[in-house]
Amino acid sequence: MTAKPTILQDLPADLDRERLPKHVAVIMDGNGRWAKRQGLPRIMGHRRGVDALKDLLRCCRDWGVQALTAYAFSTENWGRPFEEVDFLMTLFERVLRQELREMMRENVRITFVGNLDALPQSLRAEIERSMAETRNNSGIHFTVATNYGGRQEILQACRAIATQVQQGHLQPEDIDEAVFERHLYTAGVGDPDLLIRTSGEMRLSNFLLWQMAYSELYVTDTLWPDFDRAEFHQALCAYQQRHRRFGKL
């Protein structure tokens, strides 16, 4: 019998609890390649990717990370084969329906950001229900970027602010970073301290372009379905070796 790997429940001793990132963002890349390497259909990679995300969410909770934001579906992902997109929409809906009770039990607050109006009506209903029921939870804040694009987010914020100026509700000289951030999808969420991208790709892929101005970036060759607590541990170790000066000395 093959021994099971040790699951790190408690914060590893080599990590400083006082220097953990408050907010971690993840670009979950490599589900399709993982499935191909296993000789499986691409959809099986997405199913395994959901399991990896659920474990990371619980790991963040266990170790004291306050917020996790996951890039679940980009505005560009509509260009994938219809069968894959349809499967993803159905998977999102089913996972939400099945996991809501557990999220309530674990005190998770879930928020969805992006152009949600373009999603299937049944999925939007589950999204609205999950956000409403978890709104007052005080545990980890789990944000899911769905039909999200950073450029589109910035454009819609500009349009909303321009409309307020046109209507006389806002003066141009009053527009500052705080005003702009209030019009982003992520208003109230806070900027990520650490971005993790799997599968070795070194680009932001239109994700949180405004919010990640000073985020620390960590890229690993590990494919997302294989990203576990040991991998997260390595990412946090790398983060704690950084010196975050935010442009200052």
PLY file of the C-alpha trace (Angstrom):
ply
format ascii 1.0
element vertex 249
property float x
property float y
property float z
element edge 248
property int vertex1
property int vertex2
end_header
0.00 0.00 0.00
1.33 3.44 -0.97
1.65 5.81 1.98
-0.49 8.92 1.72
1.39 12.25 1.76
1.20 14.24 4.97
-1.44 16.97 4.78
-0.21 20.18 6.38
-3.10 21.31 8.60
-1.23 23.72 10.88
0.90 26.62 9.68
4.40 25.22 8.95
7.00 26.21 11.51
9.21 27.99 8.97
6.49 30.53 8.15
6.07 33.75 10.11
2.39 34.18 10.96
2.87 37.95 11.21
4.19 38.17 7.64
1.56 36.12 5.82
-0.19 37.75 2.86
-3.63 38.95 3.88
-4.98 38.41 0.37
-3.87 35.75 -2.13
-5.00 35.65 -5.77
-4.58 32.62 -8.05
-4.58 32.09 -11.81
-5.48 28.40 -11.97
-3.74 27.37 -15.18
-3.07 23.89 -16.55
-6.28 21.88 -16.06
-6.42 20.82 -19.71
-2.73 19.92 -19.89
-3.03 17.92 -16.67
-5.91 15.91 -18.14
-4.00 15.32 -21.39
-0.99 13.99 -19.48
-3.30 11.61 -17.65
-4.91 10.49 -20.90
-8.24 11.96 -19.77
-10.76 14.38 -21.35
-10.14 18.08 -20.60
-13.27 18.22 -18.45
-11.67 15.84 -15.97
-8.91 18.39 -15.46
-11.51 21.01 -14.56
-13.15 18.64 -12.07
-9.79 17.96 -10.43
-9.08 21.70 -10.47
-12.21 22.34 -8.39
-10.90 19.93 -5.75
-7.56 21.77 -5.70
-9.34 25.10 -5.25
-11.48 23.80 -2.39
-8.38 22.53 -0.59
-6.54 25.82 -1.11
-9.51 27.73 0.32
-9.47 25.55 3.44
-5.69 25.82 3.67
-5.92 29.63 3.59
-8.50 29.43 6.37
-6.38 27.02 8.42
-3.21 29.07 8.07
-4.70 32.52 8.65
-4.89 34.04 5.15
-7.89 36.38 5.22
-8.90 36.49 1.55
-8.56 34.33 -1.57
-9.46 35.43 -5.10
-9.62 32.84 -7.89
-9.69 33.50 -11.64
-12.38 31.00 -12.59
-13.49 32.14 -16.06
-12.18 35.03 -18.15
-14.01 37.06 -20.78
-11.72 35.39 -23.32
-12.68 31.87 -22.23
-15.92 32.11 -24.24
-13.68 31.35 -27.24
-13.12 27.78 -26.04
-15.11 24.89 -27.58
-18.82 25.11 -26.79
-18.84 21.72 -25.05
-16.10 22.82 -22.64
-17.74 26.17 -21.86
-21.10 24.49 -21.31
-19.48 21.95 -18.98
-17.79 24.74 -16.99
-21.05 26.66 -16.53
-22.78 23.49 -15.35
-19.84 22.62 -13.08
-19.85 26.08 -11.46
-23.57 25.80 -10.79
-23.38 22.31 -9.35
-20.42 23.09 -7.11
-22.16 26.18 -5.73
-25.32 24.24 -4.98
-23.43 21.38 -3.33
-20.92 23.46 -1.36
-23.14 26.23 0.02
-23.98 24.36 3.22
-20.29 23.62 3.80
-19.35 27.27 3.20
-21.92 28.31 5.76
-20.58 25.78 8.26
-17.01 27.01 7.68
-18.05 30.69 7.90
-16.87 31.51 4.34
-18.09 34.72 2.69
-18.23 34.33 -1.08
-18.33 37.12 -3.65
-18.46 36.91 -7.43
-16.91 39.63 -9.60
-17.13 40.16 -13.35
-19.85 40.71 -15.93
-22.31 38.29 -14.34
-25.21 39.36 -16.59
-23.77 37.28 -19.44
-23.90 34.02 -17.45
-26.73 31.48 -17.72
-29.77 32.46 -15.66
-29.67 29.32 -13.51
-26.01 29.95 -12.64
-26.75 33.60 -11.81
-29.49 32.43 -9.44
-27.03 30.18 -7.58
-24.47 32.98 -7.47
-26.99 35.42 -6.00
-28.17 32.86 -3.46
-24.64 31.99 -2.32
-23.65 35.65 -1.94
-26.85 36.51 -0.07
-26.63 33.59 2.35
-22.93 34.06 3.15
-22.96 37.87 3.25
-22.76 38.08 7.05
-20.16 35.33 7.48
-17.00 36.61 9.15
-14.46 34.01 8.03
-12.25 33.98 4.95
-13.46 36.14 2.05
-13.54 34.01 -1.10
-13.85 36.00 -4.33
-14.51 34.21 -7.62
-13.74 36.13 -10.83
-16.23 34.82 -13.39
-16.61 36.26 -16.89
-13.99 38.69 -15.67
-11.56 40.83 -17.66
-9.30 43.48 -16.17
-9.48 45.85 -19.15
-13.25 45.54 -19.30
-13.44 46.25 -15.57
-11.45 49.45 -15.98
-13.55 50.55 -18.96
-16.84 50.05 -17.12
-15.48 52.00 -14.14
-14.52 54.87 -16.49
-17.98 54.86 -18.06
-19.69 54.89 -14.65
-17.55 57.80 -13.44
-18.05 59.70 -16.71
-21.80 59.31 -16.32
-21.65 60.74 -12.79
-19.63 63.72 -14.06
-22.06 64.24 -16.95
-25.00 64.23 -14.54
-23.28 66.70 -12.23
-22.90 64.28 -9.33
-19.09 64.31 -9.45
-16.50 66.93 -10.34
-13.49 65.86 -12.45
-11.06 67.25 -9.87
-12.61 64.99 -7.23
-11.68 61.81 -9.12
-8.85 60.05 -7.29
-7.77 56.45 -6.74
-10.33 55.92 -3.97
-13.19 57.10 -6.19
-11.99 54.95 -9.08
-11.67 51.84 -6.89
-15.25 52.22 -5.67
-16.39 51.68 -9.26
-14.42 48.48 -9.83
-15.99 45.02 -9.60
-13.73 44.40 -6.61
-14.84 47.41 -4.57
-14.37 46.57 -0.89
-12.32 43.43 -1.55
-8.81 44.90 -1.21
-5.73 44.39 -3.38
-3.90 41.03 -3.44
-0.57 40.84 -1.64
0.44 37.71 -3.57
-0.51 36.38 -7.00
0.16 32.71 -7.70
0.10 31.44 -11.28
0.48 27.76 -12.06
1.72 25.91 -15.18
4.73 28.17 -15.74
2.99 30.87 -17.77
4.43 34.31 -16.97
1.64 36.75 -17.77
-1.32 38.34 -16.00
-3.87 37.31 -18.66
-6.09 40.36 -18.09
-6.53 39.58 -14.38
-6.83 42.32 -11.73
-4.75 44.77 -13.76
-5.48 47.74 -11.48
-5.42 45.81 -8.22
-2.06 44.09 -8.73
0.05 47.22 -9.14
2.19 46.13 -6.16
1.31 42.45 -5.73
4.16 39.97 -5.39
4.15 37.45 -8.24
4.89 33.75 -7.84
4.97 31.40 -10.83
5.29 27.64 -10.58
5.54 24.99 -13.31
3.10 22.82 -11.34
-0.21 22.36 -13.14
-3.22 23.59 -11.19
-4.77 20.17 -10.34
-1.46 19.22 -8.68
-1.19 22.45 -6.66
-1.54 21.29 -3.05
-0.67 22.55 0.43
2.98 21.70 0.01
3.07 23.84 -3.14
1.27 26.65 -1.33
3.81 26.38 1.46
6.60 26.95 -1.07
4.77 29.97 -2.49
4.44 31.49 0.97
8.09 30.83 1.75
9.06 32.70 -1.42
6.69 35.54 -0.51
8.22 35.93 2.93
11.67 36.30 1.39
10.56 39.35 -0.58
11.09 42.93 0.61
7.96 44.91 -0.23
9.02 48.55 -0.55
6.16 49.81 -2.75
8.58 52.06 -4.64
10.13 53.45 -1.44
13.54 52.86 0.17
0 1
1 2
2 3
3 4
4 5
5 6
6 7
7 8
8 9
9 10
10 11
11 12
12 13
13 14
14 15
15 16
16 17
17 18
18 19
19 20
20 21
21 22
22 23
23 24
24 25
25 26
26 27
27 28
28 29
29 30
30 31
31 32
32 33
33 34
34 35
35 36
36 37
37 38
38 39
39 40
40 41
41 42
42 43
43 44
44 45
45 46
46 47
47 48
48 49
49 50
50 51
51 52
52 53
53 54
54 55
55 56
56 57
57 58
58 59
59 60
60 61
61 62
62 63
63 64
64 65
65 66
66 67
67 68
68 69
69 70
70 71
71 72
72 73
73 74
74 75
75 76
76 77
77 78
78 79
79 80
80 81
81 82
82 83
83 84
84 85
85 86
86 87
87 88
88 89
89 90
90 91
91 92
92 93
93 94
94 95
95 96
96 97
97 98
98 99
99 100
100 101
101 102
102 103
103 104
104 105
105 106
106 107
107 108
108 109
109 110
110 111
111 112
112 113
113 114
114 115
115 116
116 117
117 118
118 119
119 120
120 121
121 122
122 123
123 124
124 125
125 126
126 127
127 128
128 129
129 130
130 131
131 132
132 133
133 134
134 135
135 136
136 137
137 138
138 139
139 140
140 141
141 142
142 143
143 144
144 145
145 146
146 147
147 148
148 149
149 150
150 151
151 152
152 153
153 154
154 155
155 156
156 157
157 158
158 159
159 160
160 161
161 162
162 163
163 164
164 165
165 166
166 167
167 168
168 169
169 170
170 171
171 172
172 173
173 174
174 175
175 176
176 177
177 178
178 179
179 180
180 181
181 182
182 183
183 184
184 185
185 186
186 187
187 188
188 189
189 190
190 191
191 192
192 193
193 194
194 195
195 196
196 197
197 198
198 199
199 200
200 201
201 202
202 203
203 204
204 205
205 206
206 207
207 208
208 209
209 210
210 211
211 212
212 213
213 214
214 215
215 216
216 217
217 218
218 219
219 220
220 221
221 222
222 223
223 224
224 225
225 226
226 227
227 228
228 229
229 230
230 231
231 232
232 233
233 234
234 235
235 236
236 237
237 238
238 239
239 240
240 241
241 242
242 243
243 244
244 245
245 246
246 247
247 248
